[in-house]
């Protein structure tokens, strides 16, 4: 039969904080953050000429 090792202080803390209520709070917060549109100052330049320029710079 295996002996159970005593829990470390960190493991005890995690077990205390990992309640259903706290997990629900975290899930709601993350869902809210993930559903926000990404912040972009300006639209990226996706033209072929820009791509070609980067490709040339990479080869040098």
ABEGO torsion letter per residue (X at the ends): XBBBBBBBAAAAAAAAABBAAAAAAAAAAAAAAAABBBBBABBBBABAAAAAAAAAAAAX
